[in-house]
Amino acid sequence: MKRLLFLLLLLGCATAIRAQHTLFGIERDGEAIRWSIPDSLLGRDMALTVSILQAPARTTPDYTKKYGHRGDLFGPVVVRFRKVNGEMWVTDPLYDRHLPAGSDDPIVRIARLRGDERLYGTLPVCAEADGRTTVDVDAWLKTNPLTSLSPVAFELQLGSEDASLTRIEDVSALPHCMLIRKRMTYAPLPFITPGSQADTHPGEWLLGICLSLLPEQPLPVRPSGKPYFGIRQQTFGLPASSPTSRSLMKRWRLELTPADSARYLRGERVEPVNPIVVYVDRHTPARWIPCIKASVNAWQEAFEQAGFKNAIRAEMEPANDPTFFNYDNSHAYISWKMSGETNAYGPTPCLARTGEVMACHIGIFSSVPDLLQRWYFAQCGATDSTARQIELPRETMDELMKLVFTHEIGHSLGLEHNFFASSLYSPEQLRDNDFLSRHGMGSSIMDYMRCNFILRPGDRTDLRNRIARIGEYDRWAIEYGYRIFPGETPEEQERNRQEWIERTSTDPAHWFIGGNDVQAQSEDLSNDHVAANTQAVENLKYLCAQPAAWTWNNLKELRIRQGRYRYLITTLRMRTDQVLQHLGGQRKASPEALPARENAAYNRKVMNYLQRYALTPPQWLFDPQLASSLQLDAQALAQTYCRETMQAVMNRLAPIDKAQSSGATDVYTSEEYVDGLHEALFGEWADARPVDSLKFEAQLAFIRQLDTQLHKNKLTSARVAATLSNEWLRLKREARTYARRMPAGKDRGQALELLNLLEQVTY
């Protein structure tokens, strides 16, 4: 009987039953749609979201788009319904500021003169009876921007809407929300971004719109700290003469019954009233479903440390449940997207009033495995021969996919990136399997810490110790954001929480250090970038020397080998960038400490690294025979590499000069830096030795960057300008001498070409 009644509700019958058991009553007569809204819900906050249920067919599809796929969710937008002068107003409650209740502060009194609601639109009132107001919503549902893709039209590259084709397919009601299925047609944009393909055909979109009732009691706000994303509000009534701002932590609502609260505060683990249930898109390939579920459930351990049992879990999207709608914004949802985008994302859509996370739809793109096999090949291929196979072993790929999924789940729980977490351990510790089993590669999955690239050929480690996983910081951060602290008032609870934070923050595994600190870099590993990246590059050299790593038998295998080869170049550039950050860089001894400049001794180690691996171009990587076997142009790739490397190298002059001007002692100077660059790049000139073609490309790139830097008059200090000017004069002088000393041929011709380029520098 209950199932029959529910089906009647969905089919548009039994209005009286709807009015009694659903959020709003529904009346539909042809195209006319009316809602019967209980007066008790007027003024209540409701969340409006729009989901893509079906994207249009494209004759020229762009498979690299991040948005515009089935499962994408936009919002939430908060709305209220109010009756004003015989009309039903749809308003936008503003939560951009915080005014202390009951405050008589003059600033607060002035601030209250501004309203706290904006008008979105009005709905015609059809009838009022029995504590309910019936309104006509057909036009509003069809034309209001909030119930369309208009707010994200640019991101989706949508042109104008063809309103004549807009249709409301279905309007349903559940006890907590209204659900609308709507078809809309948009013309393509009249212009496209460079490199993308134009589509001249209109596109039809099927949208799922959800309007849900929010809890009457808001989630208690928590000030956002560094581990968490936050949403900002202006605050008034403080001692300051002007408004200041505060950041509200983005987090989920985990509440306890009174009985469980008492048990919780006694130290028992208890289940929240409404755990976080993440539904997995039933269209996800079966191959990856266990990995996704395991990645969601992996966070249970962190919530247990915060005192909760079964606080988060993954479930499959029901296939034949008439009460389940994947665009119901009370559901967290993971959708699988067919796209060439080698990525995934974990958003934290929250309510502006408190920072409460809701309507979370995580996106996973089908091309992520392509990126993962390149990561593992470049970072672990020297120590794990299976990484060189065309297809990675199933167990390895499963662990890599879990790495991505677990990271994105962490974001959706509110966690920021913590790039400091990969800098805790020494290279020696990161090659110790027993140490790795206890501690992992770092303290957080929220770092961009992928695979253990410090391992050498012959090192023996477990698979789980070669790939990042949830760490000590992650467990602490969940406790930081979700643990309920004792106290009779919110203020007392927050004081107890702050005391706990101070007490537990002394452990470096719990530190969050960001900004420009050289320890907090993405894609890095260990507390010694020079030593770690030296081993990483030696591993790349080892890979290039393995013939079996580059053989192929068909076009698919060729494409995989080409992608891996290109990623080796990307990896080498990444390793160079990481050590470069130490030149003129700074680091903190703790999160609260003032930053200190890097010392000259370590920066000289950086220069040695650069001279060995960056300024002397890697012949082992741009080997014409290797590139030719992969049907790639080694010279063109080397030219790009040299141009990008020299640009990064020269861009460090400004930070070095800033450190030199800071008054700090024991810093590396711009003069010493340029001398080191000159020695590495033009050392052959002093001894009249031949310069190979790859080194010549590096010299060309350096001189072009020198020209660029010399013309940055407004951005270059007098000291840097003088240093570069002296280098320009030195290069011209030495180029003439070298050309005279070399016999006619390639080397003299190269020197004259460089001299001609130097003569064109107008400084």
Buried (B, 14 or more C-beta within 10 A) or exposed (E): EEEEEBEBBBEBEBBEBBBEBBBBBBBBEEEEBBBBBBEEBBEBBBBBBBBBBEBBEBEEBBEBBBBBBBBBBBBBBBBBBBBEEEBBBBBBBBBEBBBEEEBEBEBBEEBEEEEBBEEBBBBBBBEEEEEBBBBBBBBBBBEBEBBBBBEBBEBBBBBEBEEEEBBBEBBBBBEBBBBBBBBBBBBBBEEEEEEEEEBEEBBBBBBBBBBBBBBEEBBEBBBBBBBBBBBBBBBBBBEEEEBEEBBBBBBBBBBBEEEBBEBBBEEEBBBBEEBBBBBBBEEBEEEBBEBBBBBBBBBBEBBBBBBBBBBBBBEEBEEEEEEEBBBBBBBBBBBBBBBEBBBBBBBBBBBBBBBBBBBBBBBBBBBBBBBBBBBBBBBBBBBBEBBBBBEBEEEBBBBBBBBBBBBBBBBBBBBBBBBBBBBBBBBEBBBBBEBBEEBBBBBBBBBBBBBBBBBEBEBEBEBEBBBBBBBBBBBBBBBBBBBBBEBEEEEEBBEBBEEBBEEEBEEBBBBBBBEEBBBBBBBBBBBBBBBBBBBBBBBBBBBBEBEEBBEBEEEEEBEBBBBBBBBBBEBBBBBBBBBBBBBBBBBBEEBEEEBEBBBBEBBEBBBBBBBEBBBBBBBBBBBBEBBEBBEBEBEEBBBBBBBBBBBBBBBBBBBBBBBBEEEEEEBBBBBBBBBBBBEBBBBBBEEEEEBBBBBBBBBBBBBBBBBBBBEBEEEBBEBBBEBBBEBBEBBBEBBBBBBEEBEEEBBBEBBBBBBEBBEEBEE
